[in-house]
Amino acid sequence: MGIWVGVHLLAAAIWVGGMYFAHRCLRPAAELHLPPPLRLVLWRGVLRRFFSRIWIVIAMILISGYIMVFTHLGGLSEVGLHIHLMQATGWVMIGLYLHIYLGPYRRFKDALDESDFEAAAIQLARIRKVVGINLTLGLITMLLGASGRYLQF
């Protein structure tokens, strides 16, 4: 089971750590040092690279998580509440990612293709809000995974 725990933790760290870096470090620095059109172009490149990797990360999390549950932990009926909560928050995170990717991110790219920087900025602000929610959920999910078995529910 050790390899699957490692894969799971690595994937979660990439996703949540990437959101933390983008939301809490890169965004404030870009706003401070770059004019709006350059910020939007920067974000297009950052999001393209980050989002392309998140598809792989989601697959890694789902595969490793369900392998651990069904081959090592006796199935969903045998795991603790923290695993069910972690699974629920993880699925919400995936749903929010799909919302971003299929909605505001697509409109963001389209607006930039048309050089409509105002519309692109509106979509980027929407992405930022949902990423903030997903970051919070991701931190909660990681805490559940790391310490949930020690909590008294």
Secondary structure by P-SEA (a helix, b strand, c coil): caaaaaaaaaaaaaaaaaaaaaaccaaaaaaacccaaaaaaaaaaaaaaaaaaaaaaaaaaaaaaaaaacccccccccccaaaaaaaaaaaaaaaaaaaaaacaaaaaaaaaaacaaaaaaaaaaaaaaaaaaaaaaaaaaaaaaaccccccc
